[in-house]
């Protein structure tokens, strides 16, 4: 029997994993791949998150990080972690080496991707907000190759851009997938850029038509979430069809 993303079999558990890969994505963002040890598999919906345990002067703390990997990879999870100046958990995670073990709980979160392939999807994010979006998009196209999806991703400068080549390759395989990256800062004199310029909510406003049969998943700073939400509701979406994580 095929497992549906919305089924209630997803329950919160405790996990132990080993860091199998550390990959720098930008000057302040790393991709961490955790191979699950105990239990050996995890079930989650696209866009959900886990709580990672990190040491602190006052004892262990837990911090939320969205799962970046797709749902069909059940024996490992990927995280996209931005180094926050003074952040206890992000500093700890950025200091880790491959082979070290981590403890986490999950999954958590209210993101619910519709099982109706006729419902179009809009994903909007910035920075480490890529994590749940990456999971949603790759999970979606593994299951519904023809489903319509827009990705809008905002960066400050070219050094903040990551995963663009991967998404462009996915778009070549799935013509119904549209990818738009935008840079909000001016380019340096020697730089070239073929994407959008300006804030990412303006890119969404220019490209999206009015369509009520659509879901949206947003992850980024509160001002971005608020600006995009206003645009989406003006385009016909109900608030119940807009899911977001603010950071």
MDAnalysis code that builds the backbone (N, CA, C; Angstrom):
import MDAnalysis as mda
import numpy as np

u = mda.Universe.empty(741, n_residues=247, atom_resindex=np.repeat(np.arange(247), 3), trajectory=True)
u.add_TopologyAttr("name", ["N", "CA", "C"] * 247)
u.add_TopologyAttr("resid", np.arange(1, 248))
u.add_TopologyAttr("resname", ["UNK", "UNK", "UNK", "UNK", "UNK", "UNK", "UNK", "UNK", "UNK", "UNK", "UNK", "UNK", "UNK", "UNK", "UNK", "UNK", "UNK", "UNK", "UNK", "UNK", "UNK", "UNK", "UNK", "UNK", "UNK", "UNK", "UNK", "UNK", "UNK", "UNK", "UNK", "UNK", "UNK", "UNK", "UNK", "UNK", "UNK", "UNK", "UNK", "UNK", "UNK", "UNK", "UNK", "UNK", "UNK", "UNK", "UNK", "UNK", "UNK", "UNK", "UNK", "UNK", "UNK", "UNK", "UNK", "UNK", "UNK", "UNK", "UNK", "UNK", "UNK", "UNK", "UNK", "UNK", "UNK", "UNK", "UNK", "UNK", "UNK", "UNK", "UNK", "UNK", "UNK", "UNK", "UNK", "UNK", "UNK", "UNK", "UNK", "UNK", "UNK", "UNK", "UNK", "UNK", "UNK", "UNK", "UNK", "UNK", "UNK", "UNK", "UNK", "UNK", "UNK", "UNK", "UNK", "UNK", "UNK", "UNK", "UNK", "UNK", "UNK", "UNK", "UNK", "UNK", "UNK", "UNK", "UNK", "UNK", "UNK", "UNK", "UNK", "UNK", "UNK", "UNK", "UNK", "UNK", "UNK", "UNK", "UNK", "UNK", "UNK", "UNK", "UNK", "UNK", "UNK", "UNK", "UNK", "UNK", "UNK", "UNK", "UNK", "UNK", "UNK", "UNK", "UNK", "UNK", "UNK", "UNK", "UNK", "UNK", "UNK", "UNK", "UNK", "UNK", "UNK", "UNK", "UNK", "UNK", "UNK", "UNK", "UNK", "UNK", "UNK", "UNK", "UNK", "UNK", "UNK", "UNK", "UNK", "UNK", "UNK", "UNK", "UNK", "UNK", "UNK", "UNK", "UNK", "UNK", "UNK", "UNK", "UNK", "UNK", "UNK", "UNK", "UNK", "UNK", "UNK", "UNK", "UNK", "UNK", "UNK", "UNK", "UNK", "UNK", "UNK", "UNK", "UNK", "UNK", "UNK", "UNK", "UNK", "UNK", "UNK", "UNK", "UNK", "UNK", "UNK", "UNK", "UNK", "UNK", "UNK", "UNK", "UNK", "UNK", "UNK", "UNK", "UNK", "UNK", "UNK", "UNK", "UNK", "UNK", "UNK", "UNK", "UNK", "UNK", "UNK", "UNK", "UNK", "UNK", "UNK", "UNK", "UNK", "UNK", "UNK", "UNK", "UNK", "UNK", "UNK", "UNK", "UNK", "UNK", "UNK", "UNK", "UNK", "UNK", "UNK", "UNK", "UNK", "UNK", "UNK", "UNK", "UNK", "UNK", "UNK", "UNK", "UNK"])
u.atoms.positions = np.array([
    [0.847, -1.198, 0.000],
    [0.000, 0.000, 0.000],
    [0.875, 1.238, 0.000],
    [0.538, 2.232, -0.836],
    [1.309, 3.459, -0.901],
    [1.021, 4.318, 0.323],
    [2.092, 4.827, 0.949],
    [1.937, 5.694, 2.104],
    [1.653, 7.112, 1.625],
    [0.622, 7.732, 2.168],
    [0.291, 9.108, 1.835],
    [1.013, 10.051, 2.799],
    [1.385, 11.246, 2.294],
    [2.091, 12.212, 3.121],
    [1.273, 12.614, 4.349],
    [-0.045, 12.570, 4.233],
    [-0.898, 13.084, 5.294],
    [-1.265, 12.048, 6.345],
    [-0.812, 10.829, 6.206],
    [-1.225, 9.792, 7.145],
    [-0.664, 10.036, 8.542],
    [-1.384, 9.561, 9.550],
    [-1.024, 9.840, 10.929],
    [-0.005, 8.849, 11.479],
    [0.594, 8.035, 10.606],
    [1.603, 7.102, 11.091],
    [2.859, 7.845, 11.544],
    [2.964, 9.129, 11.165],
    [4.125, 9.913, 11.537],
    [4.019, 10.292, 13.009],
    [4.856, 9.733, 13.838],
    [4.815, 10.027, 15.265],
    [6.186, 10.487, 15.735],
    [6.203, 11.316, 16.766],
    [7.449, 11.858, 17.283],
    [8.242, 10.751, 17.970],
    [9.519, 10.666, 17.632],
    [10.395, 9.670, 18.218],
    [11.735, 10.305, 18.579],
    [12.539, 9.544, 19.316],
    [13.916, 9.940, 19.602],
    [14.837, 9.210, 18.641],
    [15.832, 9.935, 18.110],
    [16.735, 9.374, 17.106],
    [18.193, 9.647, 17.476],
    [19.029, 8.713, 17.049],
    [20.481, 8.900, 17.125],
    [21.030, 8.742, 15.716],
    [21.860, 9.698, 15.307],
    [22.400, 9.644, 13.959],
    [23.873, 9.983, 13.924],
    [24.527, 9.547, 12.847],
    [25.952, 9.836, 12.645],
    [26.104, 10.790, 11.473],
    [26.922, 11.810, 11.652],
    [27.172, 12.779, 10.603],
    [28.020, 12.129, 9.512],
    [27.399, 11.889, 8.357],
    [28.102, 11.189, 7.275],
    [28.665, 12.135, 6.229],
    [28.173, 13.386, 6.198],
    [28.679, 14.342, 5.223],
    [28.463, 15.759, 5.720],
    [29.503, 16.581, 5.574],
    [29.415, 18.009, 5.860],
    [29.819, 18.745, 4.587],
    [28.911, 19.577, 4.064],
    [29.198, 20.261, 2.802],
    [28.908, 21.749, 2.950],
    [29.906, 22.604, 2.795],
    [29.634, 24.045, 2.794],
    [28.810, 24.433, 1.569],
    [27.765, 25.206, 1.785],
    [26.926, 25.686, 0.688],
    [27.204, 27.144, 0.356],
    [27.428, 27.953, 1.387],
    [27.794, 29.353, 1.220],
    [28.813, 29.689, 2.303],
    [29.124, 30.974, 2.423],
    [30.077, 31.421, 3.438],
    [29.574, 31.191, 4.857],
    [28.246, 31.056, 5.052],
    [27.718, 30.874, 6.406],
    [26.668, 29.776, 6.520],
    [26.511, 28.953, 5.491],
    [25.520, 27.868, 5.501],
    [26.200, 26.548, 5.162],
    [25.899, 25.525, 5.960],
    [26.397, 24.179, 5.698],
    [25.233, 23.208, 5.545],
    [25.460, 22.204, 4.717],
    [24.528, 21.078, 4.581],
    [25.085, 19.917, 5.385],
    [24.300, 19.428, 6.338],
    [24.706, 18.304, 7.186],
    [23.837, 17.101, 6.859],
    [24.468, 15.959, 6.570],
    [23.742, 14.717, 6.308],
    [23.932, 13.787, 7.488],
    [22.823, 13.371, 8.082],
    [22.833, 12.474, 9.240],
    [22.332, 11.096, 8.829],
    [23.196, 10.119, 8.960],
    [22.818, 8.720, 8.733],
    [22.189, 8.187, 10.012],
    [20.975, 7.667, 9.919],
    [20.257, 7.231, 11.114],
    [20.837, 5.928, 11.659],
    [21.020, 5.893, 12.960],
    [21.545, 4.705, 13.631],
    [20.464, 3.982, 14.420],
    [19.732, 4.731, 15.219],
    [18.713, 4.112, 16.083],
    [17.594, 5.108, 16.362],
    [16.379, 4.821, 15.858],
    [16.037, 3.786, 14.884],
    [16.676, 4.077, 13.528],
    [16.599, 3.109, 12.638],
    [17.316, 3.194, 11.370],
    [16.534, 3.913, 10.284],
    [15.254, 4.241, 10.534],
    [14.447, 4.916, 9.530],
    [13.555, 5.954, 10.178],
    [13.162, 6.939, 9.377],
    [12.269, 7.991, 9.851],
    [11.196, 8.235, 8.793],
    [9.977, 8.470, 9.243],
    [8.897, 8.876, 8.354],
    [8.520, 10.316, 8.667],
    [8.315, 11.120, 7.645],
    [7.959, 12.521, 7.861],
    [7.248, 13.060, 6.634],
    [6.522, 14.154, 6.824],
    [5.904, 14.859, 5.718],
    [6.886, 15.883, 5.161],
    [6.785, 16.208, 3.880],
    [7.652, 17.247, 3.332],
    [7.445, 18.565, 4.074],
    [8.540, 19.174, 4.504],
    [8.465, 20.454, 5.194],
    [8.500, 20.366, 6.704],
    [8.493, 19.170, 7.265],
    [8.561, 19.048, 8.719],
    [9.979, 19.267, 9.234],
    [10.104, 19.352, 10.573],
    [11.395, 19.643, 11.178],
    [11.691, 18.695, 12.332],
    [12.948, 18.717, 12.773],
    [13.374, 17.954, 13.945],
    [13.965, 18.913, 14.974],
    [14.089, 18.417, 16.198],
    [14.720, 19.178, 17.281],
    [16.084, 18.542, 17.566],
    [17.157, 19.277, 17.263],
    [18.516, 18.783, 17.439],
    [19.028, 19.144, 18.826],
    [19.638, 18.173, 19.505],
    [20.221, 18.434, 20.816],
    [21.623, 19.013, 20.660],
    [21.903, 20.069, 21.413],
    [23.224, 20.699, 21.404],
    [23.637, 21.000, 22.838],
    [24.930, 20.956, 23.138],
    [25.390, 21.285, 24.486],
    [25.387, 22.794, 24.720],
    [25.195, 23.177, 25.983],
    [25.275, 24.585, 26.372],
    [25.830, 24.658, 27.782],
    [26.253, 25.824, 28.239],
    [26.765, 25.945, 29.618],
    [25.760, 25.528, 30.677],
    [24.479, 25.592, 30.337],
    [23.435, 25.228, 31.301],
    [22.881, 23.830, 31.073],
    [23.543, 23.042, 30.226],
    [23.081, 21.700, 29.939],
    [22.538, 21.590, 28.529],
    [22.081, 20.401, 28.141],
    [21.605, 20.193, 26.768],
    [20.416, 21.086, 26.421],
    [20.418, 21.608, 25.209],
    [19.301, 22.379, 24.689],
    [18.847, 21.744, 23.377],
    [17.649, 22.075, 22.935],
    [17.138, 21.587, 21.658],
    [16.767, 22.780, 20.785],
    [17.120, 22.686, 19.505],
    [16.786, 23.720, 18.541],
    [16.172, 23.086, 17.291],
    [15.214, 23.784, 16.704],
    [14.470, 23.254, 15.565],
    [15.213, 23.506, 14.252],
    [15.311, 22.449, 13.433],
    [15.888, 22.554, 12.095],
    [15.019, 21.746, 11.131],
    [14.615, 22.385, 10.049],
    [13.785, 21.700, 9.057],
    [14.575, 20.615, 8.344],
    [13.880, 19.550, 7.990],
    [14.486, 18.473, 7.213],
    [14.550, 18.925, 5.755],
    [15.736, 18.879, 5.188],
    [15.941, 19.321, 3.812],
    [15.804, 18.187, 2.803],
    [16.021, 16.964, 3.243],
    [16.009, 15.818, 2.326],
    [14.581, 15.411, 1.989],
    [14.386, 14.709, 0.858],
    [13.043, 14.278, 0.456],
    [12.535, 13.120, 1.306],
    [11.229, 12.918, 1.285],
    [10.608, 11.914, 2.144],
    [10.951, 10.491, 1.745],
    [11.357, 10.266, 0.488],
    [11.662, 8.897, 0.079],
    [13.036, 8.448, 0.568],
    [13.828, 9.338, 1.146],
    [15.075, 8.950, 1.809],
    [14.783, 8.768, 3.296],
    [14.528, 7.552, 3.693],
    [14.085, 7.313, 5.069],
    [15.210, 6.893, 6.010],
    [16.401, 6.617, 5.460],
    [17.501, 6.148, 6.313],
    [18.472, 7.256, 6.686],
    [18.163, 8.492, 6.285],
    [19.012, 9.624, 6.617],
    [18.202, 10.900, 6.485],
    [18.706, 11.964, 7.090],
    [18.106, 13.279, 6.905],
    [19.216, 14.282, 6.611],
    [18.852, 15.320, 5.885],
    [19.770, 16.426, 5.651],
    [19.223, 17.676, 6.321],
    [20.145, 18.497, 6.824],
    [19.809, 19.783, 7.419],
    [20.570, 20.873, 6.678],
    [19.984, 22.048, 6.600],
    [20.656, 23.226, 6.058],
    [20.781, 24.217, 7.215],
    [22.001, 24.445, 7.681],
    [22.222, 25.186, 8.921],
    [23.017, 26.463, 8.640],
    [22.408, 27.592, 8.955],
    [23.115, 28.870, 8.849],
    [23.773, 29.198, 10.177],
    [25.025, 29.639, 10.124],
    [25.756, 30.017, 11.327],
    [25.245, 31.362, 11.819],
    [24.602, 31.350, 12.982],
    [24.075, 32.568, 13.597],
    [25.118, 33.092, 14.578],
    [25.590, 34.310, 14.423],
    [26.577, 34.846, 15.374],
    [26.082, 34.746, 16.806],
    [26.835, 34.043, 17.636],
    [26.446, 33.849, 19.024],
    [25.434, 32.743, 19.245],
    [24.980, 32.094, 18.176],
    [23.991, 31.031, 18.317],
    [24.614, 29.756, 18.856],
    [24.109, 29.247, 19.946],
    [24.698, 28.075, 20.594],
    [24.602, 26.852, 19.692],
    [23.399, 26.576, 19.174],
    [23.209, 25.356, 18.390],
    [23.904, 25.439, 17.033],
    [23.757, 26.561, 16.334],
    [24.369, 26.654, 15.003],
    [25.893, 26.646, 15.094],
    [26.449, 27.268, 16.133],
    [27.910, 27.230, 16.320],
    [28.374, 25.799, 16.571],
    [27.624, 25.080, 17.389],
    [27.947, 23.674, 17.661],
    [27.877, 22.846, 16.384],
    [26.804, 22.985, 15.623],
    [26.631, 22.172, 14.421],
    [27.691, 22.499, 13.365],
    [28.066, 23.755, 13.254],
    [29.093, 24.131, 12.277],
    [30.480, 23.639, 12.683],
    [30.648, 23.289, 13.957],
    [31.954, 22.819, 14.428],
    [32.139, 21.314, 14.262],
    [31.077, 20.598, 13.913],
    [31.137, 19.139, 13.882],
    [31.895, 18.621, 12.664],
    [32.456, 17.443, 12.827],
    [33.144, 16.742, 11.743],
    [32.393, 15.468, 11.395],
    [32.627, 14.969, 10.207],
    [32.012, 13.716, 9.798],
    [32.397, 12.596, 10.757],
    [31.432, 11.760, 11.084],
    [31.647, 10.660, 12.016],
    [31.094, 10.921, 13.404],
    [30.864, 12.162, 13.748],
    [30.319, 12.467, 15.068],
    [28.822, 12.163, 15.112],
    [28.334, 11.874, 16.314],
    [26.945, 11.483, 16.486],
    [26.113, 12.627, 17.062],
    [24.828, 12.610, 16.711],
    [23.886, 13.605, 17.195],
    [22.622, 12.912, 17.675],
    [21.957, 13.562, 18.597],
    [20.670, 13.089, 19.108],
    [19.603, 14.103, 18.703],
    [18.447, 13.622, 18.228],
    [17.367, 14.536, 17.872],
    [16.029, 13.846, 18.047],
    [14.980, 14.645, 18.077],
    [13.609, 14.140, 18.161],
    [12.802, 14.697, 16.991],
    [11.721, 14.016, 16.665],
    [10.864, 14.499, 15.583],
    [10.045, 13.367, 14.981],
    [9.332, 13.629, 13.920],
    [9.239, 14.939, 13.257],
    [8.141, 15.806, 13.856],
    [8.260, 17.121, 13.603],
    [7.274, 18.094, 14.046],
    [6.877, 18.966, 12.860],
    [5.773, 19.709, 13.034],
    [5.419, 20.699, 12.031],
    [4.101, 20.441, 11.351],
    [3.490, 21.520, 10.880],
    [2.140, 21.480, 10.336],
    [2.080, 21.587, 8.814],
    [3.223, 21.610, 8.142],
    [3.189, 21.654, 6.681],
    [2.496, 20.397, 6.157],
    [1.531, 20.591, 5.262],
    [0.792, 19.456, 4.693],
    [0.619, 19.663, 3.198],
    [1.417, 18.964, 2.427],
    [1.331, 19.041, 0.980],
    [0.098, 18.288, 0.503],
    [-0.726, 18.950, -0.303],
    [-1.951, 18.329, -0.797],
    [-1.638, 17.096, -1.632],
    [-2.477, 16.084, -1.502],
    [-2.348, 14.870, -2.295],
    [-3.008, 15.009, -3.669],
    [-3.649, 16.125, -3.923],
    [-4.305, 16.357, -5.211],
    [-3.272, 16.907, -6.198],
    [-2.894, 16.152, -7.224],
    [-1.865, 16.621, -8.154],
    [-2.293, 17.820, -8.984],
    [-3.584, 18.162, -8.968],
    [-4.069, 19.321, -9.702],
    [-3.908, 20.623, -8.923],
    [-3.530, 20.512, -7.668],
    [-3.276, 21.703, -6.851],
    [-1.844, 22.160, -7.097],
    [-1.691, 23.357, -7.646],
    [-0.355, 23.895, -7.905],
    [0.312, 24.283, -6.588],
    [1.634, 24.351, -6.610],
    [2.421, 24.625, -5.408],
    [3.317, 25.833, -5.656],
    [3.400, 26.694, -4.646],
    [4.323, 27.828, -4.675],
    [5.202, 27.734, -3.439],
    [6.511, 27.788, -3.644],
    [7.467, 27.781, -2.536],
    [8.264, 29.076, -2.575],
    [8.352, 29.753, -1.428],
    [9.093, 31.014, -1.350],
    [9.983, 30.972, -0.116],
    [11.263, 31.273, -0.301],
    [12.161, 31.231, 0.839],
    [13.384, 32.088, 0.650],
    [14.213, 32.068, 1.678],
    [15.483, 32.766, 1.650],
    [16.417, 32.161, 2.675],
    [17.719, 32.153, 2.398],
    [18.709, 31.650, 3.341],
    [18.477, 30.207, 3.717],
    [18.581, 29.911, 5.031],
    [18.370, 28.550, 5.516],
    [16.915, 28.120, 5.391],
    [16.027, 29.053, 5.011],
    [14.650, 28.692, 4.723],
    [14.512, 27.783, 3.515],
    [15.623, 27.531, 2.839],
    [15.623, 26.569, 1.738],
    [15.298, 25.159, 2.215],
    [15.615, 24.812, 3.460],
    [15.530, 23.421, 3.912],
    [14.162, 22.780, 3.673],
    [13.066, 23.310, 4.228],
    [11.781, 22.643, 3.995],
    [11.357, 22.701, 2.544],
    [11.727, 23.773, 1.856],
    [11.375, 23.921, 0.438],
    [12.055, 22.851, -0.402],
    [13.316, 22.598, -0.127],
    [14.049, 21.559, -0.848],
    [13.374, 20.199, -0.665],
    [12.954, 19.908, 0.560],
    [12.272, 18.646, 0.839],
    [10.952, 18.558, 0.078],
    [10.190, 19.644, 0.087],
    [8.895, 19.651, -0.581],
    [9.045, 19.422, -2.075],
    [9.958, 20.152, -2.703],
    [10.080, 20.091, -4.153],
    [10.560, 18.729, -4.630],
    [11.584, 18.175, -3.987],
    [12.098, 16.881, -4.431],
    [11.120, 15.751, -4.111],
    [10.406, 15.860, -3.003],
    [9.377, 14.862, -2.688],
    [8.246, 14.934, -3.698],
    [7.861, 16.152, -4.059],
    [6.754, 16.365, -4.991],
    [7.053, 15.756, -6.352],
    [8.250, 16.028, -6.889],
    [8.523, 15.558, -8.256],
    [8.894, 14.088, -8.329],
    [9.202, 13.487, -7.201],
    [9.368, 12.035, -7.211],
    [8.012, 11.350, -7.332],
    [6.969, 11.997, -6.840],
    [5.643, 11.376, -6.823],
    [4.739, 11.863, -7.958],
    [4.837, 13.145, -8.319],
    [3.978, 13.735, -9.346],
    [4.855, 14.464, -10.372],
    [5.391, 13.784, -11.357],
    [6.351, 14.397, -12.289],
    [5.793, 15.567, -13.089],
    [4.460, 15.640, -13.249],
    [3.871, 16.697, -14.074],
    [3.265, 17.823, -13.250],
    [3.409, 17.791, -11.944],
    [2.722, 18.769, -11.098],
    [3.342, 20.165, -11.237],
    [2.487, 21.171, -11.220],
    [2.942, 22.546, -11.376],
    [3.493, 23.090, -10.053],
    [4.689, 23.683, -10.132],
    [5.318, 24.234, -8.928],
    [6.199, 25.421, -9.315],
    [6.133, 26.463, -8.519],
    [7.005, 27.623, -8.645],
    [7.912, 27.686, -7.426],
    [9.206, 27.916, -7.643],
    [10.141, 28.188, -6.556],
    [10.637, 29.624, -6.692],
    [10.424, 30.419, -5.651],
    [10.985, 31.761, -5.558],
    [11.955, 31.780, -4.375],
    [13.218, 32.137, -4.652],
    [14.215, 32.114, -3.584],
    [15.017, 33.411, -3.606],
    [15.037, 34.085, -2.455],
    [15.712, 35.369, -2.348],
    [17.059, 35.267, -1.663],
    [18.038, 35.936, -2.225],
    [19.390, 36.001, -1.667],
    [19.827, 37.468, -1.640],
    [20.751, 37.780, -0.764],
    [21.267, 39.148, -0.742],
    [22.245, 39.370, -1.897],
    [23.200, 38.446, -2.069],
    [24.232, 38.602, -3.084],
    [24.543, 37.249, -3.704],
    [25.419, 37.236, -4.705],
    [25.753, 35.991, -5.386],
    [26.403, 34.989, -4.445],
    [27.109, 35.464, -3.425],
    [27.760, 34.522, -2.520],
    [26.762, 33.793, -1.621],
    [25.513, 34.242, -1.631],
    [24.463, 33.581, -0.843],
    [23.644, 32.592, -1.662],
    [23.967, 32.426, -2.927],
    [23.211, 31.536, -3.817],
    [23.690, 30.095, -3.663],
    [22.762, 29.172, -3.504],
    [23.100, 27.749, -3.498],
    [21.917, 26.943, -4.011],
    [22.208, 25.727, -4.462],
    [21.226, 24.788, -5.031],
    [20.624, 25.274, -6.359],
    [21.049, 26.388, -6.894],
    [20.450, 26.892, -8.127],
    [20.662, 25.916, -9.286],
    [21.883, 25.412, -9.448],
    [22.155, 24.464, -10.540],
    [21.287, 23.213, -10.412],
    [21.120, 22.728, -9.186],
    [20.308, 21.530, -8.952],
    [18.856, 21.757, -9.367],
    [18.315, 22.910, -9.006],
    [16.919, 23.191, -9.357],
    [16.755, 23.459, -10.846],
    [17.730, 24.082, -11.460],
    [17.645, 24.294, -12.905],
    [17.667, 22.968, -13.657],
    [18.450, 22.019, -13.180],
    [18.462, 20.688, -13.788],
    [17.118, 19.995, -13.580],
    [16.544, 20.137, -12.397],
    [15.223, 19.549, -12.133],
    [14.170, 20.181, -13.044],
    [14.278, 21.478, -13.283],
    [13.324, 22.161, -14.157],
    [13.440, 21.683, -15.604],
    [14.639, 21.311, -16.029],
    [14.793, 20.777, -17.385],
    [14.088, 19.428, -17.524],
    [14.055, 18.657, -16.446],
    [13.384, 17.358, -16.464],
    [11.871, 17.495, -16.306],
    [11.442, 18.557, -15.629],
    [10.016, 18.757, -15.329],
    [9.625, 20.171, -15.764],
    [9.146, 20.330, -16.988],
    [8.824, 21.662, -17.516],
    [7.781, 22.424, -16.701],
    [7.007, 21.729, -15.888],
    [6.003, 22.406, -15.066],
    [6.610, 23.041, -13.814],
    [7.908, 22.861, -13.623],
    [8.614, 23.436, -12.481],
    [9.344, 24.703, -12.924],
    [9.048, 25.821, -12.273],
    [9.657, 27.110, -12.613],
    [10.521, 27.595, -11.447],
    [11.721, 28.050, -11.759],
    [12.693, 28.456, -10.735],
    [13.043, 29.925, -10.921],
    [12.889, 30.697, -9.848],
    [13.249, 32.118, -9.877],
    [14.068, 32.441, -8.638],
    [15.320, 32.847, -8.855],
    [16.160, 33.376, -7.779],
    [16.293, 34.889, -7.979],
    [16.366, 35.644, -6.880],
    [16.522, 37.092, -6.963],
    [17.579, 37.550, -5.963],
    [18.360, 38.543, -6.357],
    [19.363, 39.165, -5.490],
    [18.863, 40.547, -5.076],
    [18.855, 40.809, -3.774],
    [18.351, 42.091, -3.286],
    [19.424, 43.172, -3.247],
    [20.706, 42.792, -3.142],
    [21.792, 43.772, -3.131],
    [22.273, 44.055, -4.555],
    [22.800, 45.248, -4.807],
    [23.361, 45.544, -6.135],
    [24.558, 44.643, -6.428],
    [24.752, 44.324, -7.695],
    [25.904, 43.529, -8.108],
    [27.178, 44.349, -8.006],
    [28.276, 43.665, -7.710],
    [29.583, 44.304, -7.786],
    [29.909, 44.594, -9.257],
    [30.860, 45.462, -9.474],
    [31.156, 45.930, -10.838],
    [31.475, 44.789, -11.790],
    [32.182, 43.766, -11.314],
    [32.618, 42.685, -12.191],
    [31.635, 41.509, -12.246],
    [30.544, 41.574, -11.488],
    [29.626, 40.435, -11.402],
    [28.586, 40.455, -12.513],
    [28.164, 39.233, -12.900],
    [27.070, 39.069, -13.849],
    [26.006, 38.180, -13.213],
    [24.756, 38.447, -13.548],
    [23.647, 37.704, -12.941],
    [22.488, 37.670, -13.912],
    [21.969, 36.484, -14.179],
    [20.876, 36.327, -15.127],
    [19.513, 36.217, -14.449],
    [19.496, 36.171, -13.124],
    [18.233, 36.063, -12.412],
    [17.595, 37.413, -12.155],
    [16.621, 37.435, -11.246],
    [15.910, 38.666, -10.911],
    [16.739, 39.535, -9.978],
    [16.372, 40.810, -9.934],
    [16.954, 41.747, -8.982],
    [15.830, 42.300, -8.108],
    [16.142, 42.534, -6.826],
    [15.130, 43.060, -5.913],
    [14.641, 42.009, -4.938],
    [13.665, 42.374, -4.132],
    [13.144, 41.462, -3.119],
    [12.286, 40.377, -3.763],
    [12.330, 39.189, -3.173],
    [11.734, 38.021, -3.813],
    [10.214, 38.103, -3.887],
    [9.553, 38.824, -2.971],
    [8.097, 38.907, -3.055],
    [7.656, 39.662, -4.308],
    [8.515, 40.556, -4.805],
    [8.188, 41.277, -6.038],
    [8.260, 40.349, -7.246],
    [9.207, 39.406, -7.215],
    [9.288, 38.402, -8.278],
    [8.028, 37.554, -8.312],
    [7.557, 37.155, -7.128],
    [6.325, 36.358, -7.058],
    [5.135, 37.149, -7.570],
    [5.076, 38.416, -7.227],
    [3.960, 39.255, -7.652],
    [3.919, 39.389, -9.168],
    [5.088, 39.518, -9.797],
    [5.129, 39.687, -11.249],
    [4.724, 38.429, -12.003],
    [5.024, 37.267, -11.458],
    [4.862, 36.027, -12.221],
    [3.589, 35.249, -11.932],
    [3.057, 35.376, -10.749],
    [1.904, 34.550, -10.385],
    [0.602, 35.157, -10.887],
    [-0.207, 34.319, -11.501],
    [-1.549, 34.720, -11.897],
    [-2.519, 34.420, -10.754],
    [-3.704, 35.000, -10.830],
    [-4.744, 34.696, -9.846],
    [-5.156, 33.243, -10.012],
    [-5.097, 32.484, -8.925],
    [-5.426, 31.055, -8.965],
    [-5.700, 30.591, -7.548],
    [-6.935, 30.218, -7.277],
    [-7.289, 29.779, -5.924],
    [-6.946, 28.315, -5.678],
    [-6.674, 27.551, -6.755],
    [-6.368, 26.127, -6.582],
    [-4.850, 25.963, -6.481],
    [-4.332, 26.408, -5.328],
    [-2.891, 26.469, -5.154],
    [-2.569, 26.437, -3.668],
    [-1.442, 25.843, -3.328],
    [-0.896, 25.888, -1.972],
    [0.404, 26.664, -1.998],
    [0.752, 27.265, -0.873],
    [2.030, 27.964, -0.770],
    [2.739, 27.563, 0.512],
    [4.068, 27.424, 0.400],
    [4.917, 27.079, 1.536],
    [6.039, 28.108, 1.607],
    [6.124, 28.804, 2.740],
    [7.042, 29.917, 2.890],
    [7.977, 29.658, 4.067],
    [9.233, 30.050, 3.918],
    [10.164, 29.934, 5.032],
    [11.231, 31.013, 4.893],
    [11.262, 31.924, 5.861],
    [12.223, 33.008, 5.801],
    [11.961, 34.014, 6.905],
    [12.595, 35.187, 6.814],
    [12.417, 36.206, 7.849],
    [10.994, 36.753, 7.851],
    [10.508, 37.205, 9.009],
    [9.117, 37.679, 9.113],
    [8.712, 38.726, 8.085],
    [9.545, 39.727, 7.766],
    [9.096, 40.706, 6.754],
    [8.823, 40.068, 5.395],
    [9.632, 39.079, 5.016],
    [9.406, 38.375, 3.755],
    [8.089, 37.609, 3.799],
    [7.863, 36.895, 4.909],
    [6.631, 36.108, 5.053],
    [5.406, 37.013, 4.937],
    [5.447, 38.147, 5.607],
    [4.303, 39.053, 5.597],
    [4.059, 39.629, 4.204],
    [5.134, 40.014, 3.499],
    [4.981, 40.588, 2.164],
    [4.448, 39.544, 1.187],
    [4.980, 38.316, 1.253],
    [4.536, 37.259, 0.338],
    [3.098, 36.857, 0.641],
    [2.745, 36.770, 1.909],
    [1.378, 36.391, 2.279],
    [0.359, 37.382, 1.712],
    [0.664, 38.659, 1.775],
    [-0.244, 39.665, 1.222],
    [-0.422, 39.480, -0.284],
    [0.680, 39.209, -0.961],
    [0.603, 38.986, -2.415],
    [-0.214, 37.751, -2.734],
    [0.024, 36.673, -2.005],
    [-0.679, 35.417, -2.291],
    [-2.170, 35.531, -2.044],
    [-2.566, 36.204, -0.993],
    [-4.003, 36.368, -0.742],
    [-4.630, 37.236, -1.829],
    [-3.886, 38.223, -2.325],
    [-4.389, 39.033, -3.443],
    [-4.498, 38.216, -4.725],
    [-3.725, 37.139, -4.817],
    [-3.772, 36.254, -5.984],
    [-4.826, 35.165, -5.843],
    [-5.582, 35.186, -4.751],
    [-6.695, 34.265, -4.625],
    [-6.527, 33.148, -3.612],
    [-5.376, 33.053, -2.929],
    [-5.181, 31.978, -1.958],
    [-5.880, 32.283, -0.647],
    [-6.404, 31.240, -0.033],
    [-6.944, 31.348, 1.322],
    [-5.801, 31.205, 2.317],
    [-5.941, 31.784, 3.486],
    [-4.904, 31.670, 4.506],
    [-4.675, 30.213, 4.904],
    [-5.721, 29.383, 4.821],
    [-5.580, 27.965, 5.164],
    [-4.658, 27.226, 4.198],
    [-4.429, 27.805, 3.015],
    [-3.575, 27.171, 2.018],
    [-2.163, 27.761, 1.992],
    [-1.857, 28.602, 2.977],
    [-0.524, 29.206, 3.081],
    [0.125, 28.705, 4.363],
    [1.215, 27.969, 4.215],
    [1.967, 27.429, 5.353],
    [3.287, 28.180, 5.443],
    [3.723, 28.485, 6.666],
    [4.983, 29.216, 6.762],
    [5.704, 28.942, 8.068],
    [7.029, 29.059, 7.981],
    [7.927, 29.070, 9.138],
    [8.684, 30.389, 9.116],
    [8.596, 31.153, 10.200],
    [9.371, 32.383, 10.313],
    [10.637, 32.127, 11.120],
    [11.740, 32.748, 10.704],
    [12.959, 32.633, 11.509],
    [13.657, 33.966, 11.616],
])
